[in-house]
Amino acid sequence: MPLPPKTDISKIEAQPNRTSTASIHEGKVSDVAADIVHAAEDEFTQEQYNKLRKKIDPQTYFFFILVMVNSIPNGGTTAFGNLVYVSFGFTNLETLVEGKIPQQILSILWFLVAGYITLKKSDLRFYIMIVSVIPACTGMLALAPLPHNAGQLWVRWESSRSLHCANTHPESNPSALVIWTLLPSNVAGRTKKSVTGTVRFVAYGAGNCIGAQVFRDKDAPRYIPAIVVCAVMYALEIVLMGTWRSYYIWQNARRDRLVAEMGLTKEQSLHLGRLNAEEDMTDWENVHFRYSV
């Protein structure tokens, strides 16, 4: 395509790739322009780093690790739980009638009890989670050493009943659901909530992928390695819950001391906390923020 008649090719110059090489800048003017650009780049990098540091605090790691540990048994029991029942000697119909239906009924009842308790006493959430997991841990430990014979059929069935109190599927597990309620109540800042929520879903997916590989064909019909892995995960989950609760209590006590050193009353601290929340300050930055346990 021909150039317009008034276009002078000799006047066309290549665009500079930095301020110091631009022809309009000479001497100190060019140096000042370069310094301004470099300062802006440094400030942007430092700002991004500070934002990332404030979003990735110990609480985020607790979310990731605990959700993953909680999801590992879920990946196995959700996919292969019925096979475990069949391995006891039950038929498919008995597995449904004797296993799944009572499991769901017990889950609904425990949901109602846990919801009522936490509604009346909000600082018992971690205790509810721990109580929900203890039967699963003990039930798995009881299942592993039992011999595989017809005489132990109902003993194995009774041991497996404890698993229903803490079935690790989020829709039927109070401990998993309570973990997820910690996000809106204990994470402040819109961006940080998004980051923490993403981390939580990654942990959930990764844990389920790992758990699905635990139950192997060569371990049938007793699946002892898988049962042991699930029991260990439940025990680790209890330890993590206790540690996480202790972290929250420590953080609240530390912030109470800081507020006391400022000479502020509880009402003044609450007011400043609300103002900081309106500024989209994260829980890590806001000294007036208190974690719910």
Buried (B, 14 or more C-beta within 10 A) or exposed (E): EEEEEEEEEEEEEEEEEEBEEBEEBEEEEBEEBBEEEEEEEEEEEEEEEEBEEBBBBEBBEBBBBBBBBBBBBBBBBBBBBBBBBBBBBBEEEBBEEBBBEEBBEBBEEBBEEBBEBBEEEEEBBBBBBBBBBBBBBBBBBBBBEBEEEEEBBEBBBEBBBBBBBBBBBBEBBBBBBBBBEBBEEBBBBEEBBEBBBEBBEEBBBBBBEBBBEBBEEEBBEBBEBBBBBBBBBBBBBBEBBBEBBEBBBEBBEEBBEEBEEEEBEEEEBBEBBEEBBEEEBBBBBBBBBBBBB
